[in-house]
Amino acid sequence: MSRKVFLDFEFNDTNEKHLNVVCVSYLSQIDGVTKIETIWLLDPTERTRFINILESWDADGVTLVAFFVIAEARSILSLGIDPRRFHWIDLWIEYRMLLNHNHAFECGKQLIKGQVKHIKPPLPKWEQGEGYTTGGKAEVSLAACTYKMLNRKRDTTHKRDMVSLILSKYNFDEIEALDIMDYCEEDIRHLPEIHEKIFSEMYRRYEPTDRLNIAAEIHQRGAYAVATAIMQSKGYAIDYVSARAFSDSVKDITFQMQTEVNEEFPEVRAFLSSVKKDKYTQKKKNIQAWVKAQNIKDWEKTDKGDISLKLDAFESHFSHKEDQKIFGNRFVKYLRDKQSLNGFTSNSTKKNLWDFVGRDKRVRPHFGIYVAQSSRSQPSATGYVLLKSSWMRYLLQAPVNKCMVSIDYGQQEFLLAGLLSEDKNMLDAYHSGDPYLYTAKIAKAVPPTATKKSHSFMRDKFKSTCLAIQFGMTEFGLAKKLTRDTGVVHSEEEALELINLFEDSYPDYVAWKQDIFEEYIDKGYLKLRDGWTMFSDNYNKRSVTNMPVQGHGAAIMRKAVILAQNVGLDVTMTLHDALYVECESTKAKLSLEKLAWCMTEAFRYYFTDTPLEQYATCRLDPAIWGYSFSGETVHTSMGEVVATRRYIDSRRFEDYKRYRKYFVPKEDLELLTSM
């Protein structure tokens, strides 16, 4: 007999560790009996009564169903109950998956910003002309989902007004309380039908063998939403004083960056000084003239047909990681750093870092779980220091007597590609310790005795090639990448030769990619081992064949977070293939070893009891930093780790030195320089 409870909370104080939970509505379906109730949780007696109801649901093994579980799990956590005690179904995640390259639901009539609009199925990129548009993108709000799945149009203006009311204060009069409770209950009434519709649509699309574990897969996705709620409640720590000083200095930093670009490339004159000496204006015509002189045929254009100066346009041809003596590379770096700086500007009309900081001075960002087609998280860069320029990570700092430990999976995607394709050569290459040099050796491009030092140029060429081919890059794109990466011009013929050498080296991987695409066409979907699915309307073969590797990496990361939380670690954030944990400084080594165990087990999880299980061990790259450390060596199972006072990315150390004065409050800096 079904035991489900559909619930929805209203709350405020979203930037705080504990939400101020205002009310809850629930619709229970237990043993054939349906019940709807709305409870005003600001009343202490009613709050206690609802906590007792939660306890009874836990005892009865009830499954909780909600639209966007992160919010509901945080609400339960704020009531003093561990949300991990329940099975969860997150209809928001499931709806996102149903829309994943599924034109039947992501196109057609949609409710967008309260208005019904028609979205056209996108054409393949090669058929899209200048100014092409589909008419919008499907929203994934409850109102949009209700309209698409049930053909019921919700009053989004009323919803916006009620949300504004709830967020505006802590005390409500009797009429306001009744309005809030009615609004809360209105949301809950649609959830059972949405639940039934989503799962009937998914169920009929799956082949019988792919339906076998669907319940466990759904609950696993719900479990990660709960894990994210715990991370968000914890928040991540920053050096608040330094971050404020840095934020106050954005104008000065921008001026310094522009000055440096002008000094390094006086022939371009990218910026012209204004009447005020501390301000520049970007000179579009000068930059466009430089781009035009490069004779790049496929440069992105604006709607008016001009040369685009957007970051995306430059990144298609240049890289901030490459030779900074080339203006294009240097300008990419400038644009990326400036974009990162925008998120620190507190007087901006757009959201900024400070919109996510609580009274405890911790940051609680949106983690963007399951947003990418592969199921990767895509956090909001505005509130996520890890997504800003790496020299800005200096601001990531645990409180006194605590520290941060982190671990990255080393070259994870290369290993995953070998495991998923069962390509023994790739697995041997990974476990050689240097897959790029190993590839060059089996391709006979370097002698068997070659080392990274003796044949660095050729190794770098094969590194670029390996990374490019994993992302499906053709000889046209690879020729550009090799030219950027090595500083030596490479023709498309040379790039094609390297691609052929790679494919000859790893034939099973090449065959697997073709099999993946054919399976996608035949079945009408790709389903990963954790259940995440991409449906049939993706025209991009490169995107399709790359999805399993990125998707399994994301699944492994989610598993590692859940394991880490279960062993008592405070995971504060993730970034692609890395986890970050805050702990007591005296427990840094212990926490690091626990995290290593969790990440190793998570990686092995999807390859247990398979012929390749012995190869499913990924290298781990650890780090430790906090106020208690000053460069001492910590001996771990992963090797020696130097515990530093601050997180400073060695690859951007020069940038850190250049801008570190801005991490100090101006009044303190003036005092120090006057002494």
N, C-alpha and C positions, 0 to 999 in steps of 0.2 A: 504494500500500500504506500502511495506517495506521501512523503513528509517534507513539504517545501513551505518556506515562508518568504514572501516577497516583501522587501522593506525599503524604506527611504527616510533619511534623516534630513532635518534642516538645522543649520549651524552657522556660526561665524568664527572669527579668530583663526582663520586658516593658516596664518604664518606662525602660530604658536604650537608648542608641543602637544597641549591638550586643547581640542576644539571646545568652544562653548556650545554644547548641544542643546538646541531649542525644543525640538519635538521630533516624534517618529510616527510614521504610519506603517502598518504592516497588514498584509493579507496572507493568512495562513491557510494551507491546504493539508490537513493532517487527518489521516484515516477517513477520508471522504467528507470531512466537515470543513466548510469554508467560513472564515471569520475575518472581519475587517475592524481594525481599531486604530485610533489616533490618540497619542498620549503626549501631554504637555510636560516636557522633561525639565523645565525650569521650576516646576513644583517639586520640592524635595521628596514628598510622599509618593508622587507618581513616578519619579525617577527611580526610587527604590523598588517600586512595584515592577517597573519594566526590567530592571536588573534581575529580579527574581524570575521573570518570564524568560529572559535570555538563558538563565541557568537551567530552566526546565527544558528549553529547546535543546540545549547541549546534552542533557540527560536522555532526551528522546531521539537523538541522532538526526536532528533536523538539518536539511540543506538550506542555506540562505541564498536568495537570489536577488540581485540588484542591478541597476544600470549605473556602472562606474563604481566598482567595489572599493576602490581606494578610499573614496569619501566615506562610505558606510563602515568600512573596517576601521578607519580612523575614529569614527564616531563611537564605535563599540569600545575601542581602545581607550578613548577619553572617559568612558563610563567605568573603567577599571576592569574590563573583561578582555582576555586575550582572544582576538578574533581567529587565531589559528586553531581554536578548539572546534571550529565548524568547517564543513565542506561548503564551498562557495561556487556560485555560477555568476559570472560577470557578463551580462547581456551586452554591455558596451564593447567588450573585447570580441564577443561572438559576432556581433553585428559588423564590427570592423573586418573580421575575417570573411564574412559573407560578401562584403563589398570588394574584397581583394581581387582585382582584375576580373570582376563579375559584372558585365555591363547590364545584366538584367536588373541589378539593384543599385549600381553606382551611377547609372545613367537614367534617362527618361525623366519623368516628373519628380522633382525634389522640393522639399521645403528648405529654402535658403534665406536666412535672416528674416524669417516670418513670411516670406513671399514664395508662392509656387512658381518654380522655374523649370525649364526643360533643358537637360544636359545631353548633348550629343555624344555618342561613342567616339572616342578619339581615333583619328586616323593614324596609321603608322608614321613615324617621324619623317620618313623619306617622302611622304605624300603631303606633309604639312607645308603650306606656303607661308609667305611673310604675312604677319597679322592674323594667323590662324588662331581660332579659339573654339573651345567646346561649349562655351556658355557658362562655365562655372565648374565647381567641384562639390560633390555630395558632402553634406555635413553629417556628423555622427552624434549629434545631440539627441536627447530623448524625444524632443518634438519632431525632429527630422526622421528619426526611426519610426515613430508612431505613424507619421504620415505615409512613409514608404511601405511599411509592413501592414498597416491596418487601414490605410486610406482615411485617416482622421486628422484633420487640421487643428492643431492646438493654438491657443491664443498666446503667442510668444511675447506680445507687449505686456500682457498681465503677468506672465512669468518673469519678465525682466523687472517689472515694478515690485513684485513680491521678493525677488532675490535682493534688490536694492534695499528694501525695508529690513529684511533679516540681517543683512550685513551692516546696517547703519547704527544699531544700538544693542544694548543688553537687556533692557526692560521694555515690555510691551503692554499696552492697555488691553482691556478685555476684548474690544472689537478687533484690534490688530491680531491678538492671539487666535481668535476664531478664524480670521481670514487666512492666517499662516497655516493653521491646521487643515482648513478646507483645501488650500493649495497643495499641501503635502499629500493629502489623501487622494487628490485628483491624479497625481503622478502614479501612484501605486496601482490604481485600478486597471491600467493598460498593460502592466508587466506580464501577467499570466498569458495573455493572448500573444504578446510579442515573443515571449519565451517559446510558446508552441509553434509559432510561425517560423521563427529563425531555425529551430531544430528540425522541423519538417522539411524545410528547404535544403538544409545541409544534408540531412539523412538521405534524401532522394538523389542527391548528386553523387554520393559516395557509392563505390562498388561494395558488395557485401563484405569482403575481407577488411575494408577500411572502416567498417561500422563497428567492429568488434570491441574496440577499446574507447569508443567515443565518450562515454561517461567519465572515465578516468582522465582522459585528455582535457575535458572541459573543467574538471575539478582542479587539475594541475595549473591550468591558466588562471583560474580563480585564486589558487594558492599563491601565485606570484603577485597578483594584485594586492593580496593581503601582505605579502613580504614587502612590497613597495610602500604600502601604508605605514608599516613599521619604520622603514627607512625615512620616509617623509616626516613622520612624527619626531624621530630622532633629530633630523636636520644635520647638515654638515657645518663644521666649525671653520671660521675664518679669523684672521688677525683683524679684528674690527677697527682698531685705531689706524693701522696701516691702510686698510681698505678705504676708510673715510678720507684719509689724506690723499690716497691715490685718486679717488673719485673727485675730490676738490681740484685736482691738478690736471684733469683731462684736457682742458684748453691749452695748458703749458706743454703737455706731452705731445699733443697734436702739432703744435707750433714747432717743437723740436724735431719731430719726425719729418715734417715738410721741409724744414731747413736742411736736414741731412740729405734728403732726396735731391734738393736743388744743388747742394754743394757737390754731391757725387755725380750728378748728371747735368752740368751747367748748359750743355748743348740742347737739352730738351726744354728746360725752363718750365717744368710742370706746374709750378706755383708762382704767382706774382704777389708781391707784398702790397698791402693796402696802405691807406694813410696812416693807420696805426701800425707801428713796427712789430707788434706781437701778433699779427694776424696775416694769413695768406688767403688768396683766392685761387682755387684750382683753375688752371688755364686749359680748358677743354681742347681748343684748337691746336695747341702745341702738342698735347698728348696724342690727339687723333692724327696729327701730321707724322709723329714718330711711328704709330701703328701702320699708317698707310705706307711708309717707307720700307716696312718689313716685307711687303708683298705677300701677306698672308691671305689667301683667297677665301677661306671659309670663316672669316671673322664675323662674330655676331653683330647684327645691325639693330638699331632702334626702330620703333614703329614708323619714324619719319625717314628711315633709310640711312641714317648717320652711323658712323662707327661707334659701337657701344663701348662705354668706359666702365661698365659694371664689373664687379669682381669675377662673376661667372665667365664673362667674356675673356678676361685676362687669364683665368685659371685653365681655360681650354687649351692654352698655348704656352703658358709659363708656370713656374712653380717657385714658391717662396723658399723651398728647400734647396734650390739649385744655385748656380753661380750668380752672386749678387752684383757682379760687375755688368750684368746685362740689365738694362732698364726694365724690361718686361718682368723679370723675376723680382727685381727690387720693388716695382710698383705693386705687384701682387702682395708682397710682404707688407707694404704700407697700407693697402686696402684692407687686408686681414686684420692688422693691428688696430686700424681706425674703427673697423666694425666691432672689434672686441671692446674698444674704449667706449663706444656708444652705449653699451650696456651698463656702464658705471655712472652715467650722467643722471643725477637725481632730479634735475629740473626738466628733464626731457618729457615730451608729451607721450612718448612710448614707454612701455614697461622697462624697468631697469632692475639691476640686482637688488636694490633696496626695497623693491616691492615684494620681495620674497624673504626678507629678514624679520625675524620675530623679536619680541622684547628681550629674549635671552641672547640676542645677537648671533643666532644661528640661522643658516639659510635653508629654506624649505622649498625647493624648486619643483616644477612639474617634470616627472621623469620620462614622460612620453613612451610608456611601455606599449609594445606591439604596434607601433605606428608605421614602421617600414614594411614593405611588402614581404620581406624575409622574416618578419617578426622582431627585428632588432629594435631596441629602444632608441628613440630620438628625442632626448631631453631638450627643453627650451634653452638655447644658448644664453639667453638673457640672464637667467638665474643660475647658470652652471659655469663656474670658474674653469672647470676641466675642459670646456669647449672653447675657451678663449686662448689667446696666444700663450704658448707654454711658459714664457718668462713671467706671466702674471700668476702662475701657480705658487709663487712665493707667498701669496695671500692665504693659501690653504694651511691652517695651523691649528692644532688642537690646543685646548687650554693648558695652563701650567700643570705639571705632574701627569699629563696625559700625552699621548703621541699618536701618530698615524702610521699604520703599516699597510702596504699595498703589494699586490702581486699581479703581474701581467702574464698571460699565456704567451710564450715565445714562439713566433712564427706559426701561430695556431692554424691559420687557414691552409697553409701548405700541407700540414699534417692531416687536417680534415679532408682535404682533397684526395690524399693518398688512401685514407681509410675508407671513404665513401666509394671511391672507384676501385678499391682493392688492387691498386697499382703497387706492386712490390718494389719497383725501382724508386718510386716516390717515397715510400716508407723508409727504404734504405738511405735515400738522400737526406731525409729529415734527421734520422738518427745518426747520421755521420757527424752532425754538429754544425755543418755548413752546407745546406742544400743547394746553394747557388754555385759554389765551387764544385760540389759533387756533380751537379748537372753539367757543368763545363767539362768535367773529366769524362763522364760517360758519353758525352757528345764528341769526345776526342778533340775538343778545342784547346785543351791544355794537357800537359803530360800528367801521368798518374801521381807524380811526386810534387805537383804544384801546391803552393800554399797561398793563403790570402795575401801574404806580403809579396811573394815572388810574382804573382799574376793578378794583382789587384785590379788592373784595368779590365781584363777579360772577365774576372769574377763580377765586377760591377755591371758589365754588359749583360751577363746571364741573370743577375739579380733583377735588373730592369725587365728583362724578358720574362722571367718566371712570374713576377708580380703582374705584368701586363696581360699575360695569357690567362692567368687565373681570373681576370676581370673581362676576358673575352676580347681584348684589344686586337685589331687587325694590324697588318703591316704598315698601314698609313699612320695610325696612331702611335705604333711602336717606334717608327722612324723618328717622329717628333720627340717622343719620350727619351729615346736613346741619345738624341742630339742634346736635349736639355740636361739629362743626367750625367753625361760624360764630357760635355763641352766639345765633342767632336761630331761633325756633321755626318749623319748616317742616312743612306738612301733607303727607299722602300724595298729595293731588292735585297739590301743587306739585312733589313729587318725581317723580310720574308725568309731568308736563309736561317736566321736565328729561330724563328718560329718553327721551321721544319726540323731543325736540330732538337728543339724541345719536344716536339711531337714524336720524333723517332725515339727519343729517350724514354718517353712515358706513354706508350701506345694504349695501355689499359685505361689511363685517365682520359685520353682523347676519345676512345670508344665509349666510355661511360658518359661523357658529356653529350654525345650524339644520342645515346640510349635515353638519357634523361629528357631530351627535347622530344624524342619520338613518343616516349611514355606520356609526356604532357599533352601532346597533340591527340594521342589515342584515347586517353582516359578523360581528358578535359579538365585535369587539375594535377597539381603536384602536392603530395602530402608528406611532411617531414615525420621523423620518428616520434616527435613529441605531439604530433597531431595538427600542427599549424599547416594551413592549406592556402595555396594560391590557385585561383580558378582560371578558366580557359582563355581569357581575353587579353593576354599579354603578347603583343606582336614581336617583341624584341627577344631574339634567340639568346643574345648575350645575357640579358637580364634573367631569362628563364634558367639558363644553365648555371648561373652564379648563385641563384637563390638557395639551393641546398647547402652549399658550404657556409654562406653567411647565416642562413637560418639555423643550422645545427650549432654554429658558434654561439648564437643568441640563446638557444635552448640550454646549452652547457652553462652559460653565464647565469641564467635564471636558476638552474639546479644548484649551482654553487652558492648563490645568495641564500637560498632556502636552507641548505645544509649548514652554512655558516651561522645563520640566525639560530638554527636548532641546537648548535653546540655553544650558544651563548655569546657569539661575537656581535658587536655593534657595527654592522655594515652601514656606512653612511652614504655611499654612492658607488656607481659603476660607470665604466666607460668602455664600451665595446667588449674587449677581452680582458679587462682589468677590474679588480675589486678593491675597495678602500675601506679600512676598518679603523675605528678609534678605540683606544684601550689605555689602561694605566701604563705609564712609562716602564714600571718595574716588570710588566708582563709582556713587553714588546716581543721577545723571542718566542714565548709560549703562544701568543696570539698569532704570530707569523706562522708558526708550525701548524697550528690548528687550521688556519686559513689555507695553507698549502695542502693539508690533508683533504679539506673540503673541495678544493679546486681540482685536485687529482681524481678524487672519487666522482666528481661531477663530469669530468671529461670521459672517464671510463664508462659511465653509466649507460650511454647509448651504444656501447660496443661490447658490453659484457656478454659472455656466452656466444661469441662469434669467433670465426677462425683468426681474426686479426686483433683479438683482445690484447695479445702480448705487445702490440705496437701502439696501443692507445694510451701512451704516457706522454704528456706534453711538457716541454721545458717550462719552468717557472722563473720569472724575473722579479725578485723581491726588492722592497725599499722600506726604510724606516726613517722617520724624522719627527722631531719635537724639541721643545725647549730644554729637555733634560740631557740632550746629546751634543757632542762636540767633535764628531769624527771617529768615535771608537768603533772597533770591528766586532761584529756579532757573528758567531759561528753557528750556522744553521745547516739543516739537511740539504739546502739548495746551494750551499757554499757560503763564503764570507760576504757579509753585508755591512757596509759602512753606514752607521747611524749618524745622520747629520741634524743640525739644528733646524734647518729650513729645507723645503723642497725647491731645488733650483735645477732646472733642466740643463744638463751640460751642453746640449745642442744649441741652446739659446742663451748661453752664459754671457756673451758679449752684449746682448740686448738687456739682460738683467743689469749688468754693470752700467749701461748707458742710462737706464731709467730708474735705478734703485733709489735715487734721491727723492723720488716722488712718493715712495712708501713711507716717508717720514713727515709728520705734520709740519707745516711751514714754520710755525713758531718755534718748534724744536730744532728745525734745520738752521734757522737764523741764529739761534742761541749757540748751536754747535760750531757754526762757521765763524762766529764772532769771538770764540774763545782762543 
